[in-house]
Amino acid sequence: MARISLRNSVFLKIFPVLQLSVISSYFLIIAIPQVTGTESFTTDNTEKHWVSKIFDDFTAATDALQWSDVRVVSNWRIQQHVQSEAYRLLDSDDHVVIEGTLKSCSAKFSGLMKEGCISPVEKEVVIVLHGLGEGRSAMKPLVVFLKENMTASILTFGYASPRAPLASHAHALGRVLAGLPPTTAISFVGHSMGNLVVRRWLRDAQPDVVNRIDRMVMLGPPNQGSDLARLAASNHLLRNLASGAARELVLHWDNISRELQTPPFRYGIIAGGKGDNKGYSSLLEGDDDAIVRVSETQLQGSDDFLVIPVRHSRMMENTDVQKETLSFLLQGQFAKKHFHTSPPEK
């Protein structure tokens, strides 16, 4: 009886999050059975129980999907709420410094920079973009690795992926780029839909900014759309739940694909897959990373392409993905041309 009550309680708490994204809902539904185990729920006075941590993570994820960055320097950021003209300034630890108008947040931001509280960016910047239904924290393992191995400033770009269309996310990215010094060289690392945000930004980007882009690494990009999204479109419930960029991916790929530009700078693609004709998902034909098929990641004109045995959601923490991302950012090519896929990641 206690298990049933707990299951219902968890469902009520996470249902608003389920509505935010079709893709993220899959992972949340999978997570529910983990709360029905036999572990005691006695609280620990010195450490949060893992159930409390799950709820905290859901709260943080919900908050991340409500705000988009419009200025980022040394991972201090000004964000705009996706459904209003409300702005806020966050420090590098994501604590709210001030809430208000863009003018008030910008004034505070400028003052902190003059005081030396916000360090200026380096001459080279790498902007890391998360995927659909995720927040900036999803990219943390990769971000930490790049910071430890590069002299460039590693900045994360957060956007309210399922709450606004792709064009809005591209516009927000443009605002962040406009806030960087005009002499800064820029590279991108995108996961999943983050790559589509960059490609959509290119449609309206100013040539002088595009000329400053050095390289880009695409991780699991749905460059040719997503069969999984098309499967979701056939389900009435999932189709109605989808909103913003998720809805575009599910229902309007033919329209948004025409607005996506091929990068005019060097870019490499890392796809997840087993290296066979089965992949990680029984729902998808051919090799895949459980979310995106290998063939869907491909884009004509890429400077390098690599398949690594890793699932879509685990790319950022995979050491091979991290090393190859670093290799392309530094050298313009991947270190390896082939990965052995036996035994594959389970």
C-alpha positions as CSV (number, residue, x, y, z in Angstrom):
1,M,0.0,0.0,0.0
2,A,2.9,2.3,0.9
3,R,4.4,1.6,-2.5
4,I,1.2,2.5,-4.3
5,S,0.9,5.8,-2.4
6,L,4.5,6.7,-3.1
7,R,4.1,5.9,-6.8
8,N,1.1,8.2,-7.0
9,S,2.9,11.0,-5.1
10,V,5.9,10.8,-7.4
11,F,3.6,10.9,-10.4
12,L,1.8,14.0,-9.2
13,K,5.1,15.8,-8.5
14,I,6.6,15.1,-11.9
15,F,3.5,15.4,-14.1
16,P,4.1,19.1,-14.9
17,V,7.6,18.2,-16.1
18,L,6.2,15.5,-18.3
19,Q,4.1,18.1,-20.1
20,L,7.3,20.1,-21.0
21,S,8.7,17.7,-23.6
22,V,7.8,14.5,-25.4
23,I,11.4,13.3,-25.4
24,S,12.1,14.1,-21.7
25,S,8.8,12.4,-20.7
26,Y,10.3,9.0,-21.9
27,F,13.1,9.3,-19.4
28,L,10.9,10.5,-16.5
29,I,8.5,7.6,-17.0
30,I,11.4,5.2,-17.0
31,A,12.6,6.7,-13.7
32,I,9.3,6.2,-11.8
33,P,9.8,2.4,-11.1
34,Q,13.1,3.2,-9.4
35,V,11.1,4.8,-6.6
36,T,9.2,1.6,-5.8
37,G,12.2,-0.4,-4.6
38,T,12.5,-2.0,-1.1
39,E,15.0,0.5,0.3
40,S,14.0,2.1,3.6
41,F,12.8,5.7,3.3
42,T,14.3,6.7,6.7
43,T,15.8,10.1,6.4
44,D,19.5,10.8,7.1
45,N,20.3,13.9,9.1
46,T,23.6,14.3,7.4
47,E,22.8,13.6,3.8
48,K,19.7,14.0,1.6
49,H,17.9,10.8,0.7
50,W,18.2,9.9,-3.0
51,V,14.4,10.4,-3.4
52,S,14.8,14.0,-2.2
53,K,17.7,14.4,-4.7
54,I,15.4,13.2,-7.5
55,F,12.8,15.8,-6.5
56,D,15.5,18.5,-6.4
57,D,16.7,17.5,-9.8
58,F,13.2,17.7,-11.2
59,T,12.7,21.1,-9.7
60,A,16.0,22.3,-11.2
61,A,15.1,20.8,-14.5
62,T,11.7,22.5,-14.6
63,D,13.4,25.9,-13.8
64,A,16.0,25.4,-16.5
65,L,13.3,24.8,-19.1
66,Q,11.6,28.1,-18.3
67,W,14.5,30.5,-19.0
68,S,16.8,31.2,-22.0
69,D,20.2,32.9,-21.9
70,V,20.7,36.2,-23.6
71,R,24.1,37.1,-22.3
72,V,26.9,34.9,-20.9
73,V,30.3,35.9,-19.7
74,S,32.4,33.5,-17.6
75,N,29.2,31.6,-17.0
76,W,27.5,34.5,-15.3
77,R,24.4,35.0,-17.3
78,I,21.3,37.2,-18.0
79,Q,18.3,35.1,-18.8
80,Q,14.8,35.9,-20.1
81,H,11.7,34.0,-19.0
82,V,10.3,32.1,-22.0
83,Q,6.7,33.5,-21.5
84,S,7.3,37.0,-20.4
85,E,9.6,40.0,-20.4
86,A,11.0,39.1,-17.0
87,Y,14.8,38.9,-16.7
88,R,17.2,37.7,-14.1
89,L,21.0,37.7,-13.5
90,L,22.6,34.4,-12.3
91,D,26.1,34.1,-10.9
92,S,28.5,31.3,-12.0
93,D,26.9,29.0,-9.4
94,D,23.4,29.7,-10.8
95,H,22.3,31.8,-7.8
96,V,19.9,34.6,-8.6
97,V,21.6,37.9,-8.1
98,I,18.8,40.2,-9.3
99,E,15.5,39.9,-11.0
100,G,13.8,42.6,-13.0
101,T,14.0,44.3,-16.4
102,L,16.7,43.7,-19.0
103,K,18.0,47.3,-18.3
104,S,18.4,46.7,-14.5
105,C,20.0,43.3,-15.0
106,S,22.4,44.6,-17.7
107,A,23.3,47.6,-15.4
108,K,24.1,45.2,-12.6
109,F,26.0,42.9,-14.9
110,S,28.2,45.8,-16.2
111,G,28.9,47.0,-12.7
112,L,30.1,43.6,-11.6
113,M,32.4,43.4,-14.6
114,K,33.9,46.8,-13.8
115,E,34.4,45.6,-10.2
116,G,36.2,42.5,-11.5
117,C,33.6,40.1,-10.1
118,I,33.0,38.7,-13.6
119,S,36.2,37.8,-15.4
120,P,36.5,38.7,-19.1
121,V,36.4,35.8,-21.6
122,E,39.6,34.6,-23.3
123,K,40.5,35.3,-26.9
124,E,38.9,31.9,-27.8
125,V,35.5,30.7,-26.6
126,V,33.8,27.4,-26.9
127,I,30.0,27.5,-26.5
128,V,28.4,24.3,-25.4
129,L,24.7,23.7,-26.2
130,H,22.4,21.0,-24.6
131,G,19.7,19.1,-26.3
132,L,15.9,18.9,-26.2
133,G,14.3,18.6,-22.7
134,E,17.7,19.1,-21.0
135,G,19.4,21.9,-19.1
136,R,23.0,23.2,-19.0
137,S,23.8,20.7,-16.2
138,A,23.4,17.8,-18.7
139,M,26.6,19.0,-20.4
140,K,28.6,19.3,-17.2
141,P,30.9,16.2,-17.6
142,L,32.0,17.4,-21.0
143,V,32.3,21.0,-19.9
144,V,34.6,20.0,-17.0
145,F,36.8,17.9,-19.3
146,L,37.2,20.8,-21.8
147,K,38.0,23.3,-19.1
148,E,40.7,21.0,-17.8
149,N,42.3,20.6,-21.3
150,M,41.8,23.9,-23.1
151,T,42.9,27.5,-22.5
152,A,39.7,28.8,-24.2
153,S,36.7,30.0,-22.1
154,I,34.1,27.2,-22.0
155,L,30.6,28.7,-21.8
156,T,27.3,26.9,-21.6
157,F,24.3,28.2,-23.4
158,G,20.9,27.4,-21.9
159,Y,17.6,27.6,-23.7
160,A,14.0,26.7,-22.8
161,S,14.0,23.9,-25.4
162,P,10.4,22.6,-25.3
163,R,8.7,26.0,-24.5
164,A,9.6,28.1,-27.5
165,P,10.2,27.5,-31.2
166,L,13.6,26.8,-32.7
167,A,13.8,30.3,-34.2
168,S,13.5,31.8,-30.7
169,H,16.3,29.7,-29.4
170,A,18.5,30.7,-32.4
171,H,17.7,34.4,-31.6
172,A,18.7,34.0,-28.0
173,L,22.0,32.4,-29.1
174,G,22.5,35.4,-31.4
175,R,22.1,37.7,-28.4
176,V,24.7,35.8,-26.5
177,L,27.2,35.9,-29.4
178,A,26.6,39.7,-29.8
179,G,27.6,40.1,-26.1
180,L,31.1,38.7,-26.7
181,P,34.1,40.9,-27.6
182,P,34.2,41.4,-31.4
183,T,37.7,39.9,-31.6
184,T,36.7,36.6,-29.9
185,A,37.1,33.4,-31.9
186,I,34.2,31.1,-31.3
187,S,33.6,27.3,-31.5
188,F,30.5,25.3,-30.8
189,V,29.8,21.9,-29.2
190,G,26.2,20.9,-29.5
191,H,24.3,17.9,-28.3
192,S,21.2,16.7,-30.2
193,M,18.9,19.7,-30.8
194,G,21.6,22.1,-29.7
195,N,23.1,21.6,-33.1
196,L,19.8,22.6,-34.8
197,V,19.8,25.8,-32.8
198,V,23.2,26.7,-34.3
199,R,22.1,25.7,-37.8
200,R,19.0,27.8,-37.4
201,W,21.0,30.8,-36.1
202,L,23.1,30.7,-39.2
203,R,20.1,31.5,-41.3
204,D,19.9,35.1,-39.9
205,A,23.5,35.5,-38.7
206,Q,25.6,38.5,-39.6
207,P,28.5,37.6,-41.9
208,D,31.1,39.3,-39.6
209,V,30.0,37.0,-36.7
210,V,30.0,33.9,-38.9
211,N,33.5,34.7,-40.0
212,R,34.6,34.4,-36.4
213,I,33.4,30.8,-36.0
214,D,36.3,28.4,-36.0
215,R,35.0,24.9,-35.5
216,M,32.0,22.9,-34.4
217,V,31.5,19.4,-33.0
218,M,28.0,17.9,-33.3
219,L,27.1,15.1,-30.9
220,G,24.1,13.0,-31.9
221,P,22.6,15.7,-34.1
222,P,19.2,14.9,-35.7
223,N,20.4,16.6,-38.9
224,Q,17.9,14.6,-41.0
225,G,15.1,14.7,-38.6
226,S,14.1,11.9,-36.2
227,D,12.2,8.7,-36.8
228,L,11.5,8.6,-33.1
229,A,9.9,12.0,-33.3
230,R,7.8,10.7,-36.3
231,L,6.7,7.7,-34.2
232,A,5.7,10.1,-31.4
233,A,3.6,12.1,-34.0
234,S,1.5,9.0,-34.6
235,N,0.5,8.9,-30.9
236,H,-2.4,11.3,-30.1
237,L,-1.3,11.9,-26.5
238,L,2.3,12.6,-27.2
239,R,1.4,14.7,-30.2
240,N,-0.7,16.9,-28.0
241,L,1.9,17.1,-25.2
242,A,4.6,18.4,-27.6
243,S,5.2,22.1,-27.6
244,G,7.8,24.6,-28.8
245,A,10.8,23.1,-30.6
246,A,9.7,19.6,-29.6
247,R,6.4,20.1,-31.5
248,E,8.3,21.4,-34.5
249,L,10.5,18.3,-34.5
250,V,7.5,16.0,-34.1
251,L,5.1,17.7,-36.5
252,H,6.8,20.2,-38.7
253,W,10.2,18.9,-39.6
254,D,9.7,19.6,-43.3
255,N,9.2,23.3,-42.5
256,I,12.0,23.8,-40.0
257,S,14.5,21.7,-42.0
258,R,14.3,24.3,-44.8
259,E,15.5,26.9,-42.4
260,L,18.6,25.0,-41.2
261,Q,21.9,26.0,-42.8
262,T,24.9,23.9,-43.4
263,P,27.9,25.3,-41.4
264,P,30.3,27.2,-43.6
265,F,33.1,26.5,-41.1
266,R,34.8,23.2,-40.2
267,Y,32.5,20.8,-38.4
268,G,32.7,17.1,-37.3
269,I,29.9,14.8,-36.3
270,I,30.0,12.1,-33.6
271,A,27.1,9.6,-33.8
272,G,26.3,7.0,-31.2
273,G,25.8,3.4,-32.3
274,K,26.8,-0.2,-32.0
275,G,28.4,-0.3,-35.4
276,D,25.9,-2.9,-36.6
277,N,22.5,-2.8,-38.3
278,K,20.5,-3.0,-35.1
279,G,21.6,-0.2,-32.7
280,Y,20.4,0.3,-29.2
281,S,16.6,0.7,-30.0
282,S,14.3,-2.0,-31.3
283,L,12.0,0.8,-32.4
284,L,14.4,2.2,-35.0
285,E,15.8,0.7,-38.2
286,G,19.5,0.5,-38.6
287,D,22.2,1.6,-36.2
288,D,21.3,4.2,-33.6
289,D,22.1,5.6,-30.2
290,A,18.6,4.8,-28.8
291,I,17.2,8.2,-29.9
292,V,18.8,9.2,-33.2
293,R,19.7,6.9,-36.0
294,V,23.3,7.1,-37.3
295,S,22.1,8.0,-40.8
296,E,20.0,10.8,-39.3
297,T,23.1,12.5,-37.9
298,Q,24.9,12.8,-41.2
299,L,25.1,16.1,-43.1
300,Q,26.8,16.7,-46.4
301,G,29.9,18.8,-46.1
302,S,31.1,17.5,-42.7
303,D,34.9,17.5,-42.3
304,D,34.9,14.4,-40.2
305,F,32.5,11.7,-39.0
306,L,32.8,9.1,-36.3
307,V,30.6,6.4,-34.7
308,I,31.2,5.7,-31.1
309,P,29.5,2.9,-29.1
310,V,27.5,5.1,-26.7
311,R,23.9,5.9,-26.0
312,H,22.5,9.4,-26.8
313,S,22.0,10.5,-23.2
314,R,25.4,9.3,-22.1
315,M,27.5,11.1,-24.7
316,M,28.7,13.9,-22.5
317,E,30.1,11.5,-19.9
318,N,31.7,9.1,-22.3
319,T,35.5,9.4,-22.3
320,D,35.9,8.6,-26.0
321,V,33.4,11.3,-26.9
322,Q,35.2,13.8,-24.7
323,K,38.6,13.0,-26.1
324,E,37.4,13.2,-29.7
325,T,35.6,16.4,-29.1
326,L,38.7,17.9,-27.8
327,S,40.7,16.6,-30.7
328,F,38.5,18.2,-33.3
329,L,38.4,21.5,-31.4
330,L,42.2,21.7,-31.2
331,Q,43.2,20.0,-34.5
332,G,40.1,20.1,-36.8
333,Q,39.8,16.4,-37.0
334,F,39.1,13.3,-34.8
335,A,42.0,11.3,-33.5
336,K,40.5,8.0,-34.4
337,K,38.7,6.9,-37.6
338,H,37.0,3.8,-36.1
339,F,36.0,2.5,-32.7
340,H,35.7,-1.2,-32.0
341,T,32.2,-1.9,-30.9
342,S,32.5,-5.3,-29.3
343,P,31.4,-5.6,-26.6
344,P,29.0,-2.6,-27.1
345,E,27.8,-0.4,-24.2
346,K,24.6,-2.0,-22.7
